[in-house]
Amino acid sequence: MERVIITGGTGFIGAPLARQLAAKYEVVVLSRHPARVGSIGNGVQVVAWDGRTAEGWGQLADGAFAIINLAGENLSAGRWTPARKAAIVDSRQQAAQAVIAAISQAAVKPTVLVQASAVGYYGPRGDEKINENEKPGSTFDATTCVAWEKATDAVEAMGVRRVIIRTGVVIEKSGGALARMSLPFKLFVGGPVGSGKQYFPWIHLADEMNAIQFLMENKQQKGVFNLSAPNPVTMKEFAATLGKAMGRPAFMPVPGFALQILFGEMASILLNGQRVIPNRLLQQGFKFKYSTVDAALSAIYRA
């Protein structure tokens, strides 16, 4: 059975992805706190690592089929203080260095590296349709994504196919952004964030996982792919659809200035969206299970 190694494999995306891949692969998840994590699922092995080096796990990269590098501090977990910004950048750089070290030491290199990134790469772009060829923005999240992607450039010179996934806002009832966004709706005070005119580049968790597996397994696929649904909507449209799916009103907007007071610079993630289109995924024949926000939210709240 071929081996797949996942860094950041205990998180909102990584843990269910590990369980999905375990049906077909030997899955190894790297964790700084394996005892705390416990069991992720049948067939998933949790191995300790320090988040910075290949020590203790690097030998597993020898002959592995794939490494999926999702590791990094959560961009939206709190205010972007100078210390927080440093932790966000350092966590990504250190994880990348560990992956490069493991691959460089491997006698038989992994076939593919799937490198995480985010649609924040593009910065605020209004209602402009954004494909994978667009240039990066200059905001903190954009420059962080640029550095995150560049941090694993070296593996290509080692002959390893690299896929970069620029992911939108992943939605699922169990956690992530939707868990936080739905709380006001549960209290009957839900509504759009900011002006509501900004685009909201979303993707259902099932499509996120399926797209990662699709790109990992298809040996012709390399380079940058936008992982977001093919029908982005404005924040106002998303809020209205969320209210409908939950059986709640969506009339109480959250003012932008209030978010800026609460979250400072980090509020820009919610207030400045991107109209991201997954051109390359569609061109390669990937089929979205949930291509519209109505279908995605209806499925989530029926479950």
VORO-968521 format. One record per residue (C-alpha): residue in three letters; x, y, z. Coordinates in steps of 0.25 Angstrom, whole numbers, plus 5000, padded with zeros to 4 digits. Each point is the difference from the previous one (the first is absolute). Example, Ala and Ser with C-alpha at 12.3 -4.5 7.8 and 13.67 -1.06 7.14 Angstrom:
BEGIN
Ala504949825031;Ser500650144998;
END
This chain:
BEGIN
Met500050005000;Glu500650144996;Arg500350105011;Val499450145001;Ile500650095011;Ile499150125004;Thr500650125008;Gly498950085007;Gly499249874999;Thr499350025014;Gly499250124995;Phe498750044994;Ile500449954986;Gly501149915004;Ala499349905009;Pro498849974991;Leu501049994988;Ala500949905007;Arg498749915003;Gln499650014986;Leu501449964994;Ala500149895010;Ala499049924992;Lys501149994989;Tyr501450045006;Glu500849985012;Val499850145006;Val501050065010;Val499650135007;Leu501150085007;Ser499650075013;Arg500850085010;His499049945011;Pro499749864996;Ala499649955014;Arg499050125000;Val499449974986;Gly499849855003;Ser499449924988;Ile499550074988;Gly499449884993;Asn500349864996;Gly501249984992;Val500650145003;Gln501350005008;Val500450125008;Val501550035001;Ala500650115009;Trp500850114994;Asp500550145005;Gly499450084988;Arg501450054996;Thr500949884996;Ala499949864994;Glu500549945012;Gly499249875004;Trp499249994988;Gly500950044988;Gln500349854997;Leu498549984996;Ala500150094988;Asp501049904994;Gly499149934989;Ala498750075005;Phe499050034989;Ala499650145005;Ile500250115010;Ile498950095003;Asn500550135007;Leu498950075007;Ala500750045012;Gly500050155005;Glu499450095011;Asn498550044997;Leu500050134993;Ser498650045006;Ala500249955014;Gly500250145006;Arg500650144999;Trp501250014991;Thr500950065010;Pro501550004997;Ala500249875008;Arg498849944993;Lys500550034986;Ala501449955003;Ala499449875005;Ile499149994987;Val501250024991;Asp501049915008;Ser499149885002;Arg499849994985;Gln501550034997;Gln500449895010;Ala499149904995;Ala500450024986;Gln501549985004;Ala499649875007;Val499449954988;Ile501150044991;Ala501049935010;Ala499249875000;Ile499950004984;Ser501550034998;Gln500449895010;Ala499149904993;Ala500749904990;Val498749984993;Lys499350144999;Pro498550015002;Thr499250014987;Val499350135004;Leu499950115010;Val498750075002;Gln500350145006;Ala498950085007;Ser499850144997;Ala498750095000;Val499250094991;Gly500550125009;Tyr501249994991;Tyr499350094990;Gly499650115010;Pro498750084999;Arg499650014986;Gly498550055000;Asp499149934990;Glu501249964990;Lys500049854996;Ile501349945005;Asn500649884994;Glu501349935003;Asn500950104992;Glu499750125008;Lys501150085007;Pro500050005015;Gly499550115009;Ser500850085010;Thr499249985013;Phe500649915011;Asp499249884997;Ala500450014985;Thr501550025003;Thr499949885010;Cys499449914989;Val501150044990;Ala501149965010;Trp499349885004;Glu499949954986;Lys501550044997;Ala500549925012;Thr499849874993;Asp500650044987;Ala501249925002;Val499349864998;Glu499750034986;Ala501649994997;Met500049875007;Gly499049944990;Val498850015008;Arg498750044994;Arg499450125008;Val498550045001;Ile499750135007;Ile498550015005;Arg499550145002;Thr498849975009;Gly498850095002;Val499150005013;Val499749855003;Ile498649985005;Glu499549895008;Lys499149995012;Ser501049945009;Gly501050115001;Gly500850114992;Ala499450134996;Leu498549954999;Ala500049965015;Arg500350155004;Met499250064989;Ser498749925003;Leu500050045015;Pro499350134998;Phe499049934991;Lys499749915011;Leu499750125009;Phe499150064989;Val501050124998;Gly500749954988;Gly500350084987;Pro501150034991;Val501450055004;Gly500450144996;Ser499450064988;Gly499549864995;Lys500550044986;Gln501449935001;Tyr500149864994;Phe500149885009;Pro500949894994;Trp499449875006;Ile500249854998;His499349885007;Leu500949925008;Ala499749874992;Asp500450074987;Glu501350055007;Met500449865004;Asn499649944986;Ala500750114993;Ile501349975008;Gln499949854997;Phe499750034986;Leu501250094998;Met500949905008;Glu499649884992;Asn500050064986;Lys501550004996;Gln499850114989;Gln499650105010;Lys501050105005;Gly500150155003;Val498950095006;Phe498549965002;Asn498950095006;Leu499249915010;Ser498750085001;Ala498649974994;Pro499850044986;Asn498850105004;Pro500550105010;Val499050095006;Thr500050135008;Met500050005015;Lys498550054999;Glu499649884992;Phe500849915008;Ala499350055013;Ala498649994994;Thr500249864995;Leu500649965014;Gly498850065007;Lys499149934990;Ala500749865003;Met499950025015;Gly498650065000;Arg500450135006;Pro499950144995;Ala501350074994;Phe499750155003;Met501050045010;Pro501350054993;Val501350005008;Pro500650144997;Gly501450004995;Phe500550105010;Ala499649905011;Leu500849894995;Gln501250094998;Ile499950045015;Leu499849865004;Phe501149934991;Gly500850124995;Glu500849974987;Met499549855000;Ala498650054997;Ser500450034985;Ile499949854998;Leu498550015001;Leu499850144995;Asn500849994987;Gly499649884992;Gln500549944987;Arg499149954988;Val500949874998;Ile499749914989;Pro500649855000;Asn500450014985;Arg501049895000;Leu499249905008;Leu498950024991;Gln500949994987;Gln500649875006;Gly498649945001;Phe499850005015;Lys498549995004;Phe499550085012;Lys499049935009;Tyr499550145005;Ser500250104989;Thr498950105006;Val500050065014;Asp498549965000;Ala500349854998;Ala501250005010;Leu499250075011;Ser498849924998;Ala500849875001;Ile500750055012;Tyr498850045008;Arg499249884996;Ala501149915006;
END
